[in-house]
Amino acid sequence: MAVTPTVPTDPGVTPRRRRWAVPVAVITTIAVLGLIAGLVIWAPWKSPPLLRPAGLAADSTTTSSVAFHWSRPATGPAPSRYLILLNQKVIGSVPGTVTSYRGTGLVPATAYQYQVTAVRDGKRSAPSAVLEVTTSDPPIAAARLQGPWTVNLRVAKGRATIQGGKAWIESWQTKPKCRAGACTVTLSGITNWHYRFKMTLTRAGAVYRGKTKATVFPCLLHPGRFPIHSTLTVRLTVATAQPENGAWVAGSWKGTIAVSSPYTTSGNYYCNASHQMLSLYGNPP
């Protein structure tokens, strides 16, 4: 037979319900955790992430400048400013209210890669996608005729009046380098492998002209040769142009030399007057 235990009671005291005692520290911990969770979920002062600018697109271009624009980040407060990057290096900035930029002092016919980064509260967004913009080509007439040239020469007319080779290659030089734009130059070289010459070439658009006296075809008679002081009339036309070290320079040219040789004697020997027309084509060496 089961025996139910009895709890002694004070006959003068009314029995009370049993209560669980919870430590105060536990209650405090639960309350603090709940408060922190609420802050993480509802933190109204936390700024949204700074999105990168988008929609970069080219506008107008010139031979020395490019212009482009973009869109501000789609969400969040406006940036305080934008940084402009060229080839991943910061080259300038604009206020956050401006969404366009013009780069100046550039080289003609050259591609440049730009990006834009938004800045707010000292923090940067990721850079935008790369925009490649190319400056315009100047006219060929604006190209400088400068530097060394490998010149191909061929006798186009008057071949029967000369002896020796009818085509050959020479090395010519044009100086000085123009500081800005095309300019008058000095042309020098060696004709037909033997005879030095020098002349001034003046410019009219893409065409350079000059005249000098030099030997091109000597009088070749047995038992030797003697020079003929011919008049050389040169006409060169720039055919192609390209950017080089920040300048717009000739890449190739073509032209002619009119050779006018007088009647020339040496002792008992002589050569009759003659005329030849040489075609030219010049390229960098």
DRENKOL-793002 format. One record per residue: x, z, y of N, C-alpha, C in turn. Coordinates in steps of 0.1 Angstrom, whole numbers, plus 5000, padded with zeros to 4 digits. Each point is the difference from the previous one (the first is absolute). Example, Ala and Ser with C-alpha at 12.3 -4.5 7.8 and 13.67 -1.06 7.14 Angstrom:
REM residues 2
513250784943499150005012500950005012
499649935011500950005011499250085011
//
This chain:
REM residues 285
500850004988499250005012500950005012
499749905010500849995012499750105009
501050055007499950105009500349955014
499050015009500249955014500750115008
501149975006500750105007499350035013
500150125004499450045013501150035010
499649975013500950035011499650135007
500850105001499550125006499749975015
498950065004499649985014499750135006
500250005013499650125008498650005002
499350104995498550005000499550005015
500850035009499650005014500249875007
500649904993500449875007499349894994
499449915008499249884995501049904995
499949944988501049904995500049875009
501249945002500149875008500549894991
499749875005500549894993501649995001
500649944990501549995000500449885008
501050015009500549895009501549974996
500349865002501449964998500850015013
501250054999500850025012501049885001
499949925011500949885002501150045011
501249984997501050045010499949925013
500350065011499949935013500949895001
501250014995501049895001499649874994
499250014989499549884993499049935009
499150085006499049945009500749935012
501050065005500749945012500649874996
500750004988500649874995499149894999
498850034994499049894998499549955013
499850095010499549955013501149915007
501250044999501149925006500149864994
500050004987500049874993498949915004
498850055001498949925004500149955014
500650085009500249965014501049895001
501150014992501149895000499449874994
499250014990499449884994499149935011
499350085008499249955010500849935011
501250055003500849945010500649874996
500449994987500549874995498949895000
498850044997499049905000499549965014
499950095009499449985012500950005012
501450004998500950015011499749895011
499350045011499649895009501249965009
501150075001501149975009501049914993
499949974987501049924993499749855004
501149935006499949865004499949914988
499249895001500049914989501449925000
500349954989501349934999500149885010
501349985005500249895010500249874992
499049915002500149884992500949905008
500649914992500949905007499249895007
500549945010499449895007499849884990
499049925003499749894991499749885008
499849884993499649885007501049945009
501350014998501049945009499849854999
499949945012499949855001500749955012
500649884998500849945011499149945011
500550005012499349945011500949885005
500450005013500849895005501450024997
500849895000501450004998500749915010
501250035004500849915008501449984993
500949935007501349994994500850135000
499650105008500750125000499150134999
498849984997499150124999498949974989
499450114995498950004991499050115004
498749984998499050105003499150014988
499650134998499150034988499150125003
499050024992499050115002499750064987
499350125000499650074988498850085003
499450074990498950095001500450144999
499350095007500350144999499550054986
500550124996499550054987498550015000
499449974988498649994999499350145002
500650114996499450135001501050105007
499450115004500850115007500249975014
500650105007500349995015501049885002
499949955012500949895004501550055000
500949924996501450045001500450025015
501150085002500450025014500949885004
500749944991500849885003500249924987
500649885001500449924989501449975002
500850004989501449964999500049864995
500949915007500149874995501449994993
499949944988501249994991500349854998
501349975002500549874997501150014989
499749934989500950014989500250154996
498950075000499950144996500750105009
500449955012500650095010499150015012
499850125006499250025011500749945013
499249915007500649935011499250045013
498950074999499250035011498750074997
499150035009498850064998499049965011
498750024997498949985010499050124999
499350035010499050115000498949974989
499450114995499049994990498849925003
499849975013498949925005500349854999
501249974998500449864999500249954986
499549894997500249944986500549865000
501049985009500749875000501450025005
500949904997501450015004500649865002
500949985009500749885002501550034999
500749934991501550024998500649885008
501050045008500749905009501550004997
500749905006501449994998500449954986
499249924994500249964986500749874999
500549964988500749884998499049894996
500149885005499149894997499949974985
498949954995499849954987500550104989
499750135002500550114992498850084995
499950044988499050094995500350155002
499150085004500150145002498950084993
500450114994499150084992499750135007
498750025004499550115007499150094992
500050135003499150104994499650105012
498950074998499550105009499750134993
500450115006499750134995499250085010
499050074996499250095009500750145000
499950065012500650145002498950095006
499850124995499150105005500550144997
500150085010500550144998501450004994
500849915004501450004994500149944986
498949964994500149954987499749845000
500749944991499949854999499249964988
499249895001499449944989500949924992
499649954989500849904993500149875008
501049934999500149875008498949904995
499649925009499149894997500649904991
499249914995500549884992500949925010
500949934994501049925008499349875005
500249975013499649885006501249925004
500149884995501149915003499649905011
500749995011499749915011501249925003
499949875003501149925003499949945014
501150015007500149955014499949854999
499649945011499849855001501449935001
499949874996501249925002500149945014
501150025007500249935012500149854998
499949915010500349864998501449974997
500349904992501349964996500949985013
499349955011500849975012500650135006
499550114996500650135005501150054992
500449934989501050054991501449985006
500950104998501449995005500849924990
500949925006500949924992501350075001
500350074989501250095000500750014987
501350035000500750034988500749884994
500550014988500749904993499049914992
500449874998499249904993500849924991
499449974988500549904992499349875002
500749905005499449875005500249894990
499049934996500149884992499949885009
501049915000500049885009500049884991
499349895005499949884993500049895010
500749894998500049895009498749924997
499150005010498749934998500149855005
500849985010500149865006501549985003
500449874999501449965004501050034989
499550014987500950034989501149894998
499749885003500949894998501250005010
499950075011501050005010501050114998
499950084989501050114998500549994986
501150064998500650024986499950144996
500250034987499950134995498650054996
499950134999498750064995498949985010
498849984994498849985008499150135000
500450104993499250135000501050114997
499850125007500950114998499350135005
500750114998499450135004501050075010
499550065011500950075009499550145003
500850085006499650145004500050005015
498850035006499950015015499650145004
500250035013499750135005499249995013
499050085002499350005013500150145006
500450015013500250135007499549985014
499750115007499950144995498650034995
499950124995498650044996499250045012
498949945001499150025012499550145000
499950075011499550135001498550004998
499349905006498649994999499649865000
499249964990499549864999501149904998
499649875001501049894998500849985013
501249944998500949995012501049884998
500749975010501149904999501150064991
500649914991501050054991501249915000
501150044995501249924998500149974985
500149874998500249954986501449964998
500650044989501449974997500249974985
501049934996500249974986501249904998
500049954988501149904997499349874994
500249895006499349884996500949934989
499349954990500649924989501250074995
500050134999501150084994501350015008
500149935011501350005007500050045015
498949965007500150005015499050105006
500650095008499250115006499249945011
498850075002499249965012499250135005
499649995013499250105006499149945010
498850055001499049955010499050105003
499449995012498950085004498649944997
499250074993498649954997499050075008
499249925008499050065008498649984992
499150095003498850014992498849955008
499149934993498749965006499050024988
499350125000499250034989500850024987
499749934989500750014988501249904999
500249935011501149894999501250055008
501249984995501250025006500849875002
500649985012500749885002501450035007
501049914996501350025006500849874998
501149995008500949894999501450045002
501049944993501450035001500849884995
501350015002500949904994500850064989
500149934989500850044988500249894991
500950014991500349904989499150034988
499349904996499250024987500649904990
500149885003500649894992501349955006
501150044995501349945005500149854997
500949945007500449864996500950004988
499549954989500850014988500549864997
501349985003500749874998501350034994
500549914991501350014995501149985011
500950095002500550094990499550155002
499050025009499650135003498650005007
499850125007498850015007500350055014
499049985009500250065014498550045005
499950105008498750055004499349915009
498750005000499149935009499250115007
500150005013499250105008498649955003
499150044990498749955001499150095008
498949955005499050095007499050044990
499750134999499050054990498850055008
498949954997498750045006499250074989
499850135001499450084989498550045005
499249994990498650055002499650084987
499750125002499650094989498650055002
499250014990498650055001499850114989
499750125005499750114991498949974990
500250014987499049964990499250124995
500750114998499450134995500550125007
499350115000500450125007499650124991
500750115003499850124992500550125007
499450124997500650135006501350034994
500950055009501350054995500650105009
500150134995500550115008499250025013
498749994998499250025012499849895009
500649884997499949885009499349894993
499549905007499449884995501049895001
500649964989501149905000499749884992
500849895003499849884992500550024986
499249954991500450004985500649874995
499749895007500649874997499749915011
500749895001499849905010500449864995
499549905007500449864996500349935013
500749894999500449935013500849874997
500649965011500849875000501250025009
501049924997501249985009500149855002
500049965012500349865004501549995003
500749924993501549995002500249875006
500650005012500349885008501549995001
500749904993501550005000500449885008
501050015009500549895008501049924993
500349885005501249934995501250085002
500850024990501250095000501249934994
501250015007501249944995501050114998
501049974991501250094998501149914996
500949975010501149904996499549864998
500349954988499549864997498650014993
499550124999498750014992498950035009
498849974996498850035008498850014991
498950065005498750014993498949965011
499149914996499049965009499050115003
499349985011498950105003499050004989
499450124998498950014990499050115003
498949994993499050115002499450044986
499850134999499450054987499050105004
499050024991499050105001500150094988
500350135002500150104989498750084999
499650024988498950104999500550134995
499450115005500550144998498950094994
500550094992499150114996500850134999
499650105007500750135000499350114993
500750084992499550124994501050115001
499550135000501050115000500949994987
501350045002500949994988499650094989
//
